[in-house]
Amino acid sequence: MAENSGTDPAVETNTEENAAASATIIKVTVKTPKDKEEIAIAEDSSVAQFKEEISKRFKAKQDQLVLIFAGKILKDGDTLGQHGIKDGLTVHLVIKTAQKSSSGSSQTSASSGPGPSQGNTAGTANPSPAGNLGTPQGSGPSPTPTQPPNVLAGFGDLSGLSNLGMGSANFMELQQQMQRQLMSNPEMLSQIMENPLVQSMMSNPDLMRQMIVANPQMQQLMERNPEISHMLNNPELMRQTMELARNPAMMQEMMRNQDRALSNLESIPGGYNALRRMYTDIQEPMFSAAREQFGNNPFSALGGNTDNSGVQPSRTENREPLPNPWGPPDASAATTTTASGTATTTSSTTSSTTPSVSNPLGISSSSLGNGMFNSPGMQSLMQQISENPQLMQNMLSAPYMRTMMQSLAQNPDIASQVFTNNPLFAGNPQLQEQMRQQLPVFLQQMQNPESLSVMTNPRAMRALMQIQEGLQTLQTEAPGLMPSLIPGGMAAGIPGAPLPTGVNVTPENPPPSGPAPAPAPTPTPTPAAGTNTAQQQLMQQMLQMFAGGNALTQTPEVRFQQQLEQLSAMGFINREANLQALIATGGDINAAIERLLGSQPS
Amino acid sequence: DVNAAADLSTTFVAMADGSSFNVKLYIYDLSKGLARQLSPMMLGEHTSIVVYGEEFFFGGGGIMSCFPGGTILGMSDSTVDLGNTEVPRDLFQEYLSSLRESTYRPEKYHLFEHNCNTFSSEVAQFLTGTKIPSYITDLPSEVLATPFGQALRPFLDSVTITPSGENGMNGYGQW
C-alpha cells in the first residue's frame, strides 16, 4: 500500500483521512511507562487511526489512550503530520486506567507537601519559583517564571515568613524551611547570625528558650532528658549556646570532639549513662575548672557530650569553646560557678599547697572519664569542692550521683572494669585484685550517708589530702617505714568518720587511688615504692575498718593526740594553735609546724 | 522586568485556560554548600522536574514529589525552562504511577545508571518532548568510563540519593 503518488492533491487529501491510503509508512515508537512498541503507520494518518493501531498492539481501548508528543496531547482529529511525527520518533502513550477526573485535586493536595509558604505568603518575596501553588489545576497564582534563588531573597523570605507564615504555618514547617535554606547556603547561616535582629534575639536567653521549648521535638527531648530543661533554664548556658551557635567553626569542632568522646565513653556500659547525668549538673564547675586548666581531652569530652548527645537535634549545642589547654594553670579559675545553688565558690586557691586533690568519687569516675578526675582541671575542681562543702554536698546528693553509686554497687562488673581501666591501677595488678575483692565493701561505703556527710567537711577533706601527701612523702623517703607506720598512721590519721574515698590524686605520681573508703591515705602512691604488700595491707585494713561501719568521731584533739604531744614537746605550747594547725594539716606534724611558725603567734 | 511580566502573564493565561503548564528542570549543584558536607556525592547534580506547582524527582524512595524547593536541598541552583506541556496533571499522575510500577521503582535506583537525572530526562521528554541538558545525563557515563569509576562501581551500586522532601507520591514517603 505504499502508493507514493503524492502529486495528486485529491489523492493526498484522501490519504490524509484514510489510514490505509498511499502515504509513506513510518515507524513510530510508542512508549508507555512500562512498554515500548514500534508501530508502523502511514505518515499521514490521523491520530485516531494511529490510536486504532495502538489499541490493537497494546490491547487497550482506544479511548483509554492518550498520546503525547512534544508536550502536546494528540487529539483524535489531528494528524500525525500536524504534530511533526515522523519516522523514528517517539510518541508517549499513557493508558488511562482511572476515570479522567476534571481535577486531580485529591491527589494534588496529598502530594503537594505542606510547604510553609504555600498559599500564605503568596505575595512575599519568595524564592521558590513554582511558588505557592496550592492547587495545580490552572487556578491560583502562577509560579513566577524567574526565581531569585539568592541568599538575600532567602533571608528575606525568612523574615517575610516569620511575619506572614508564622501565623498560619506551623513552626515545624518554618523550621524546615529554614533548615533547607541553610543547607543550601552556608553563608546564609553566618548572614543570619549577623542580622541584628537575630542577634538581639539570641542574646535574649529567655526568648530563645521559649522558642526552643516551643518546638515539639524539643519537648520530646526534654521529656526524655530532664537535664535539658535544666540547661535551658540556665541563662548562662543559653548564652553560651548562642555564642557557640554564632560560630560555626567552633560548633563543628565541638561536635567532632563530642563524637570522639562519645565513642570513648560508650565503651563503659551503664556507667556512661550515670556519668552522663552526673555530668550535666556538674558541668558548670567543671567547665570553669577545666577552662583554664585543661582542655580538650577527657574533660571537654565529658563536657561536650552528655546530654548534648540528646540535644543535638535541637541545635542547642551549648558547649563553650574548647578550653585553652595551655592556659595558665590557675586554680582560681574554678571560682566562677558552683554547682547548683551553692553560695559562694570560694575562689580559694589556698589549697594550692596540695597538688593532690581528694577524689571523692573515687576511681570510678576517673576511669569513667578516662582519667577525667585525674586531670588538673578536675583536681582544681576537687580542690574547690573540698573547700566548699556545700558544693560537694550538692554534688553528692544529686540523684545522679546516687544513681551512679547504685549502679556501681549493683554492678560489680562495671566497677571492676572501671577499676581496671583506671590508670592508677594500671601498674599494679595486685592492687587491682585487692580492689576487686574489696569492691562490694567499697561500694557499700560509697552509699553510706555518713561518708557523704564527711565529704562535706572541708577540714576532713583537707585532712585527707594532707595525710595522703604525707604518706606519699614517706613512701618515697622511707619505703621501709611504711608498714610500720601504717597502723599508727591509721589510728591517728584517720578522722574516723568513714569517707567514701579519699583518693588523692597527685599529678606527679600515679594517683594513689585509694578507693579506700577511708580517708585518703591511700597507702599506695606508687607501686614502684616497692611496698606493694604494705599497700595492700593498708588498704585492706582501711577497708575493713570501714566495713565495720565505724563512726568513730573522734575529736580532733583525740585524733591528733600524738601530734599534739609532739608539738608541745617541741616547744609549741599553744595547744589551741597546735590543734588548729594539726587539723588544718590533717595531722601532718611538719606541715603543722610550718603553719604555726608562719602565723607566728606568741 | 518586562520579560518577567510577560512570562508571568503568559503563564497565567495558560494556566487559566488549563491548557498549558510550564515545565522546569531544577538543577541542584551538589558540590556546594552544606549539601557537600553532609553527603559527599560523586554525582555532581541532582535534578528534578517542576510542573503543576510541584517538584518531582526520583530517589532511593522512588518517585517523590514535594513543594518546589521543598527538599532538604532547598531551592535549586539553576533551572532550565523546558517549555510548556499540554499534559494535564491527572494524566501526568497516571503516567507517573505507571512509571513507578515499572522502571522507576525505588529499588531500581542506581546512582549512575538510573537515577534522578534519568528520571528527569524521561519525564521531560514525556512532557515537552525536549531533553534535559546533556551534560547532566552524560555525567555518569563519564565517571563510569574512568577506571576510578569502574572501581567504585560496586560501592556506588548501593548508594542512592534521596533528598528528603515533604512526602513521596502515594505515600512513598521520605527518609
Boltz contact constraints between the chains, C-beta under 6 A:
constraints:
  - contact:
      token1: [A, 33]
      token2: [B, 95]
      max_distance: 6.0
  - contact:
      token1: [A, 33]
      token2: [B, 98]
      max_distance: 6.0
  - contact:
      token1: [A, 33]
      token2: [B, 99]
      max_distance: 6.0
  - contact:
      token1: [A, 33]
      token2: [B, 102]
      max_distance: 6.0
  - contact:
      token1: [A, 34]
      token2: [B, 98]
      max_distance: 6.0
  - contact:
      token1: [A, 34]
      token2: [B, 102]
      max_distance: 6.0
  - contact:
      token1: [A, 66]
      token2: [B, 91]
      max_distance: 6.0
  - contact:
      token1: [A, 68]
      token2: [B, 87]
      max_distance: 6.0
  - contact:
      token1: [A, 70]
      token2: [B, 129]
      max_distance: 6.0
  - contact:
      token1: [A, 71]
      token2: [B, 85]
      max_distance: 6.0
  - contact:
      token1: [A, 71]
      token2: [B, 127]
      max_distance: 6.0
  - contact:
      token1: [A, 71]
      token2: [B, 128]
      max_distance: 6.0
  - contact:
      token1: [A, 71]
      token2: [B, 129]
      max_distance: 6.0
  - contact:
      token1: [A, 72]
      token2: [B, 86]
      max_distance: 6.0
  - contact:
      token1: [A, 73]
      token2: [B, 86]
      max_distance: 6.0
  - contact:
      token1: [A, 92]
      token2: [B, 126]
      max_distance: 6.0
  - contact:
      token1: [A, 94]
      token2: [B, 91]
      max_distance: 6.0
  - contact:
      token1: [A, 94]
      token2: [B, 94]
      max_distance: 6.0
  - contact:
      token1: [A, 94]
      token2: [B, 95]
      max_distance: 6.0
  - contact:
      token1: [A, 104]
      token2: [B, 89]
      max_distance: 6.0
  - contact:
      token1: [A, 104]
      token2: [B, 90]
      max_distance: 6.0
  - contact:
      token1: [A, 104]
      token2: [B, 93]
      max_distance: 6.0
  - contact:
      token1: [A, 107]
      token2: [B, 93]
      max_distance: 6.0
  - contact:
      token1: [A, 111]
      token2: [B, 65]
      max_distance: 6.0
  - contact:
      token1: [A, 111]
      token2: [B, 169]
      max_distance: 6.0
  - contact:
      token1: [A, 112]
      token2: [B, 54]
      max_distance: 6.0
  - contact:
      token1: [A, 113]
      token2: [B, 66]
      max_distance: 6.0
  - contact:
      token1: [A, 113]
      token2: [B, 67]
      max_distance: 6.0
  - contact:
      token1: [A, 113]
      token2: [B, 70]
      max_distance: 6.0
  - contact:
      token1: [A, 113]
      token2: [B, 166]
      max_distance: 6.0
  - contact:
      token1: [A, 113]
      token2: [B, 167]
      max_distance: 6.0
  - contact:
      token1: [A, 115]
      token2: [B, 67]
      max_distance: 6.0
  - contact:
      token1: [A, 115]
      token2: [B, 70]
      max_distance: 6.0
  - contact:
      token1: [A, 127]
      token2: [B, 75]
      max_distance: 6.0
  - contact:
      token1: [A, 128]
      token2: [B, 68]
      max_distance: 6.0
  - contact:
      token1: [A, 128]
      token2: [B, 69]
      max_distance: 6.0
  - contact:
      token1: [A, 128]
      token2: [B, 75]
      max_distance: 6.0
  - contact:
      token1: [A, 130]
      token2: [B, 50]
      max_distance: 6.0
  - contact:
      token1: [A, 130]
      token2: [B, 53]
      max_distance: 6.0
  - contact:
      token1: [A, 130]
      token2: [B, 68]
      max_distance: 6.0
  - contact:
      token1: [A, 133]
      token2: [B, 53]
      max_distance: 6.0
  - contact:
      token1: [A, 136]
      token2: [B, 52]
      max_distance: 6.0
  - contact:
      token1: [A, 136]
      token2: [B, 53]
      max_distance: 6.0
  - contact:
      token1: [A, 136]
      token2: [B, 89]
      max_distance: 6.0
  - contact:
      token1: [A, 138]
      token2: [B, 15]
      max_distance: 6.0
  - contact:
      token1: [A, 138]
      token2: [B, 16]
      max_distance: 6.0
  - contact:
      token1: [A, 138]
      token2: [B, 18]
      max_distance: 6.0
  - contact:
      token1: [A, 142]
      token2: [B, 11]
      max_distance: 6.0
  - contact:
      token1: [A, 142]
      token2: [B, 12]
      max_distance: 6.0
  - contact:
      token1: [A, 142]
      token2: [B, 15]
      max_distance: 6.0
  - contact:
      token1: [A, 145]
      token2: [B, 7]
      max_distance: 6.0
  - contact:
      token1: [A, 146]
      token2: [B, 4]
      max_distance: 6.0
  - contact:
      token1: [A, 149]
      token2: [B, 75]
      max_distance: 6.0
  - contact:
      token1: [A, 180]
      token2: [B, 72]
      max_distance: 6.0
  - contact:
      token1: [A, 180]
      token2: [B, 74]
      max_distance: 6.0
  - contact:
      token1: [A, 181]
      token2: [B, 74]
      max_distance: 6.0
  - contact:
      token1: [A, 183]
      token2: [B, 34]
      max_distance: 6.0
  - contact:
      token1: [A, 183]
      token2: [B, 72]
      max_distance: 6.0
  - contact:
      token1: [A, 183]
      token2: [B, 74]
      max_distance: 6.0
  - contact:
      token1: [A, 184]
      token2: [B, 33]
      max_distance: 6.0
  - contact:
      token1: [A, 184]
      token2: [B, 74]
      max_distance: 6.0
  - contact:
      token1: [A, 185]
      token2: [B, 33]
      max_distance: 6.0
  - contact:
      token1: [A, 186]
      token2: [B, 33]
      max_distance: 6.0
  - contact:
      token1: [A, 186]
      token2: [B, 34]
      max_distance: 6.0
